[in-house]
Amino acid sequence: MVKNGTRLQSQVCETQVIVIRTGEGLDDLRAGGVPMIPVGDAKSDGPIPDPALCAGNVMGKRYVGENGAEVLVTKAGAGTLTIGDAPLAIKDAKPLPASD
């Protein structure tokens, strides 16, 4: 079970994230179609990224899933972030109130 504050890294690119809010299915968080592993664990040589899931991600942006899961990208990479096969979306910033 992935918990808030868990740091994960991709096995196929340079992507690293911190879990901000856990959600259903976050145990299946992937980058480039390959499951992510805890930071510090050894990357295996076998996996290759899915070419359809290489749109990349942006450092410093929060990505959210349909189930409410949220991760913060701490190191950008080439892999698209997904939970299973469902891509995560960049979380929009809340507009500031107008100051008239």
N, C-alpha and C positions, 0 to 999 in steps of 0.2 A: 504494500500500500504506500503510495507516494503521499508525503505530508507537506504542509506549507513550509517553505524555506528550503526544501530539497533542491540541491544543485545537480543538474543533469547535463551530459554532453552527448553530442552525436558521434556515431561510430564511422560515419562516411564523410564528414566535413568538419569545419571548425566551430560549428554552432554550440553555444552553451546557454543554458537558461536557469532561472530560479523559479520555482513554483510559488506563485502568489496566492492562488486560491485553488484548492483541490476540487475535483468534480468527478462525476461518474466516468469511468473509462480512462482516466488520466494515466493509469498503469500502462496503457498502450500508446503513450506519447512517442511520436516518431519524427525524425528529420530525414528527408530524402527517402522516405518509405522504409527506413530501418529503425527499429526500436532504440531509444536513447538509454544511456547507462549513467550511473552516478559518476560525478567528476572524480577523477583519480583512478577509476577502474581502467584496466588495460583494454584498449580497443582491439577487436579481433580483425585479422587481415581478410577474412572471407567476404563480408558484405560489400555490395556495390550499390550506389544510389540509383533509385528509379529515375530514368530520364524525364518522366512526366512530372516528377516532384522535385525539380531543381530550380524553382523560381527564386529561391533565397529568402532571407529574412533580414530585418533591420535592427541593428543594435540600439538598445534603449527603448524599444517599443514593446508594448504589452500586446499579447495575442490571447484571444478568448475563443472558447469552444461553445457550441450550442448548449452544452450542459452546465455552463457557468464556470468551467475550469479557466484559469488565467495563469499565464507564464510571462516572465520578463526576460527578454533576450539580453544577455550580458556579453556575448561575443557572437558577432554575425557570421553566417556561413551560407553555403550554396543550397542547402536542403530546405524544402518547404516543410513547415511544421504542421503535423496532422495528429489527430487522435484516431487511430485505426486508419480508415480511408477518408475521413472527413477533415478537410483543411481548416486550420484555425484562421481567424480574421484579426486584422489589426484593430485594437480597441480605439475608438474615437475619443478625442479629448472633450471634456465637458466645456461648453462655452462659458466664458465669464460673464457675469451680469454687466449690463451697460451702466456706465457711470456718467450720468448727465449733469 
